[in-house]
Amino acid sequence: MTMNTSTKTLRNHSRWILFFASAPAMLFVVACLGPSQAGASSPAPVRFTNYVQSLPGSSVKFEMVAIPGGKIRIGSPTNEAGREPSDLAPKEVTIRPFWMGKHEVSWQEYVPYVFIEPKEVARNVDRIEGIIDHDGVSHPTPPYGTVYRERGEKGYPALGMGLPAAREYCRWLSKKTGHRYRLPTEEEWEYACRAGSTQTFFWGNQTNQAKEYGWFIDNSGAGGTGETTHPLGKLKPNPFGLYDIVGNVAEWCAQNGTGDQAHRVLRGGAFSEPVSRLRCASRMIEVPEWNELDPQSPQSIWWLSSADFVGFRVVRSFDESADSEPKPHYQPPSTNKTAVVPQTQVAAGTASSPTETLSAEANYQKHCASCHGKTGKGDTALGKKKKARDYTDPKVKSTLRDTAMFKAIKEGLTVEDKHVMDPYADKLKDGEIQALVDLMKKF
């Protein structure tokens, strides 16, 4: 049957109208075709769309989501409910297109990197640098006990790794697949989390929908099992199609800065955190207490002994030619706890020297909050592990004595023959210790 010219034209127009009606199709045209002309002799463009990545030599696969580039305002205004001093100040950023893992990195993906085949090992080095394979990639030394920490195995997010381990995993994955995988920058992470939203949470300003999108302290203990991680992808995704982008495990971002001024930051909150940590702008900054239960000296950079709420997801730039390959990072964290940037000063971009006198609030955030929590309840993951007291409990308040508290902070504390707190005599002046005592008694 012969089709007349007008009919052909109408159908062609209809086909193009339907094609341009979809956002992914428009993104494909803008990102992939660029200025090249139809019929021009040039390499086939890479399609910017979701894809499934296989891990060579295994049956493991994971999904990557295409995140379109654009501009957005990140950070949190000073009047945002739940805002913390460590939040970034609001600023507009421009983000180039990139892919991001649909899910947090699972144990199925992470374990092959951790437990490297003996035949792939080129040489052993000390436990700070880990194990080097034939490609020059460093792998973690074996952890004490099980890597899963009784938080779930198949289908659950990998957890408990330090930032160097997450970075080296990306480098290993890049070698395995031929694509340059890496950790997201903070700007990329927040852009992906917001998915166009300018509100407190990507779903709005209210907390009543939080349980639909993320596992946090209010819903991660369903069934009487206590707060813990949950299988990936069981709740709703954000508008970009990213699951567990808030809650479950907090996610490492690429490190900002260098040396003692470097910020090791996680985003998204975790199963053990309050709903305020699910805010798009919320930041968690690594503190030495996350690894204080590690009996090794020096302590491992690969595993965080007291941080089973830490994980990550990977990203890949659309323009890989402009993206540098992830570099190895063997620098062990400073053992001088005073070198950690206090959360109260991160937003201003300054760090105090160990000899400066800080406010009671700053010292509390720096030395106490990881265990006792922001409000003194002792409800953090580390606080629960150490059975920290709830300073807001009237019964506990009635037992507090200035002299005993002062002595415990200055000289350390042992309970039932178990050391639970280091002495701070060489880190805090007597006046700072007394100010901490006064602050904690006011909770």
WOPE-V613186 format. One record per residue. N is the residue number from 1. RES is the residue in one letter. OMEGA is omega in whole degrees, -180 to 180 (999 if undefined). Layout:
BEGIN
n:res:omega
N:RES:OMEGA
N:RES:OMEGA
END
This chain:
BEGIN
n:res:omega
1:M:-178
2:T:-179
3:M:-180
4:N:-174
5:T:-178
6:S:179
7:T:178
8:K:-179
9:T:-179
10:L:-178
11:R:177
12:N:178
13:H:-179
14:S:-180
15:R:179
16:W:177
17:I:179
18:L:-179
19:F:-178
20:F:-180
21:A:-179
22:S:-180
23:A:179
24:P:-180
25:A:178
26:M:179
27:L:179
28:F:-179
29:V:-176
30:V:-172
31:A:-171
32:C:-176
33:L:177
34:G:-175
35:P:-176
36:S:-178
37:Q:178
38:A:177
39:G:180
40:A:-179
41:S:-180
42:S:-180
43:P:178
44:A:-178
45:P:174
46:V:-179
47:R:178
48:F:-178
49:T:177
50:N:178
51:Y:178
52:V:179
53:Q:175
54:S:176
55:L:-176
56:P:179
57:G:180
58:S:177
59:S:-177
60:V:176
61:K:174
62:F:-174
63:E:177
64:M:-177
65:V:178
66:A:179
67:I:-178
68:P:178
69:G:179
70:G:178
71:K:177
72:I:177
73:R:-180
74:I:-177
75:G:-178
76:S:176
77:P:-176
78:T:-179
79:N:-180
80:E:180
81:A:179
82:G:-178
83:R:178
84:E:-179
85:P:-178
86:S:179
87:D:176
88:L:173
89:A:-178
90:P:175
91:K:178
92:E:180
93:V:174
94:T:-175
95:I:175
96:R:180
97:P:177
98:F:174
99:W:177
100:M:179
101:G:179
102:K:180
103:H:170
104:E:-179
105:V:-177
106:S:176
107:W:179
108:Q:180
109:E:-171
110:Y:-175
111:V:178
112:P:176
113:Y:-177
114:V:-176
115:F:-177
116:I:177
117:E:-180
118:P:-178
119:K:180
120:E:-176
121:V:179
122:A:180
123:R:176
124:N:175
125:V:-176
126:D:-171
127:R:173
128:I:-178
129:E:177
130:G:-178
131:I:-178
132:I:177
133:D:-175
134:H:178
135:D:-179
136:G:179
137:V:-179
138:S:180
139:H:-179
140:P:167
141:T:-177
142:P:179
143:P:171
144:Y:180
145:G:-178
146:T:179
147:V:-174
148:Y:178
149:R:178
150:E:180
151:R:-178
152:G:-175
153:E:-176
154:K:179
155:G:-179
156:Y:179
157:P:172
158:A:-175
159:L:172
160:G:-178
161:M:175
162:G:180
163:L:178
164:P:179
165:A:178
166:A:179
167:R:-179
168:E:174
169:Y:179
170:C:179
171:R:177
172:W:-180
173:L:178
174:S:178
175:K:-177
176:K:-170
177:T:-176
178:G:175
179:H:-177
180:R:177
181:Y:-177
182:R:173
183:L:177
184:P:168
185:T:177
186:E:-180
187:E:178
188:E:-178
189:W:-177
190:E:177
191:Y:-180
192:A:179
193:C:-178
194:R:-179
195:A:178
196:G:-178
197:S:174
198:T:-177
199:Q:-176
200:T:176
201:F:-178
202:F:178
203:W:180
204:G:-178
205:N:-177
206:Q:-179
207:T:-171
208:N:178
209:Q:-173
210:A:-177
211:K:178
212:E:-172
213:Y:-175
214:G:174
215:W:179
216:F:-169
217:I:-178
218:D:-177
219:N:-176
220:S:179
221:G:-179
222:A:178
223:G:177
224:G:-177
225:T:-174
226:G:-178
227:E:-180
228:T:177
229:T:180
230:H:179
231:P:-177
232:L:171
233:G:-178
234:K:179
235:L:-177
236:K:175
237:P:173
238:N:-175
239:P:176
240:F:-179
241:G:180
242:L:-179
243:Y:177
244:D:178
245:I:169
246:V:179
247:G:-175
248:N:171
249:V:175
250:A:-169
251:E:178
252:W:170
253:C:178
254:A:-176
255:Q:176
256:N:176
257:G:-178
258:T:176
259:G:-178
260:D:179
261:Q:-177
262:A:177
263:H:174
264:R:-167
265:V:172
266:L:-179
267:R:170
268:G:-177
269:G:-175
270:A:-177
271:F:-176
272:S:-172
273:E:176
274:P:-176
275:V:-180
276:S:179
277:R:176
278:L:177
279:R:-179
280:C:-175
281:A:-175
282:S:180
283:R:171
284:M:-177
285:I:-177
286:E:176
287:V:-177
288:P:-178
289:E:179
290:W:-179
291:N:-172
292:E:178
293:L:177
294:D:-177
295:P:-177
296:Q:173
297:S:0
298:P:-177
299:Q:-178
300:S:173
301:I:-173
302:W:-176
303:W:177
304:L:-170
305:S:-176
306:S:-176
307:A:178
308:D:179
309:F:-174
310:V:175
311:G:178
312:F:169
313:R:-174
314:V:173
315:V:177
316:R:180
317:S:175
318:F:177
319:D:-176
320:E:-178
321:S:-180
322:A:-174
323:D:-179
324:S:-180
325:E:178
326:P:-179
327:K:178
328:P:-178
329:H:-177
330:Y:-177
331:Q:178
332:P:179
333:P:-179
334:S:177
335:T:176
336:N:-173
337:K:-179
338:T:-179
339:A:179
340:V:-178
341:V:179
342:P:-179
343:Q:-178
344:T:-178
345:Q:-177
346:V:-176
347:A:180
348:A:177
349:G:-180
350:T:177
351:A:-180
352:S:173
353:S:-178
354:P:-176
355:T:-179
356:E:176
357:T:-179
358:L:176
359:S:179
360:A:-180
361:E:180
362:A:179
363:N:178
364:Y:179
365:Q:-175
366:K:-171
367:H:-168
368:C:-170
369:A:-179
370:S:180
371:C:-174
372:H:178
373:G:-177
374:K:-176
375:T:177
376:G:-177
377:K:-178
378:G:-173
379:D:175
380:T:179
381:A:179
382:L:179
383:G:179
384:K:-180
385:K:-179
386:K:-180
387:K:180
388:A:-179
389:R:177
390:D:-176
391:Y:177
392:T:-179
393:D:-179
394:P:180
395:K:177
396:V:-180
397:K:-177
398:S:-179
399:T:-175
400:L:178
401:R:-177
402:D:-175
403:T:-178
404:A:180
405:M:179
406:F:-179
407:K:-179
408:A:-180
409:I:-176
410:K:-172
411:E:-176
412:G:-175
413:L:176
414:T:180
415:V:-180
416:E:179
417:D:178
418:K:-180
419:H:-176
420:V:180
421:M:178
422:D:175
423:P:-179
424:Y:-178
425:A:-178
426:D:-178
427:K:-177
428:L:174
429:K:-178
430:D:179
431:G:178
432:E:179
433:I:180
434:Q:178
435:A:176
436:L:179
437:V:-179
438:D:-180
439:L:-176
440:M:178
441:K:-180
442:K:-179
443:F:999
END
